[in-house]
Amino acid sequence: GTGSTIITSQLPLSTWHEVIGEPTFADAILDRIVHNAYRLELNGQSLRKTKTNGDGNAEN
């Protein structure tokens, strides 16, 4: 069957080769992850910053 996988990272895709360190492994991993993938790049302030109560603690 088919399934879905969600992968999140704070690292831009352009830095994964450097972080993985081994070009062959990086190519293999990225080829499998990125091929036919939907990519969403989120920009802007963290919602965690806007959801604090002023003393650095998150509101519940």
HELIX and SHEET records of a PDB file:
HELIX    1   1 LEU A   13  THR A   15  5                                   3    
HELIX    2   2 TRP A   16  ILE A   20  1                                   5    
HELIX    3   3 PRO A   23  VAL A   34  1                                  12    
HELIX    4   4 LEU A   47  THR A   50  1                                   4    
END                                                                             
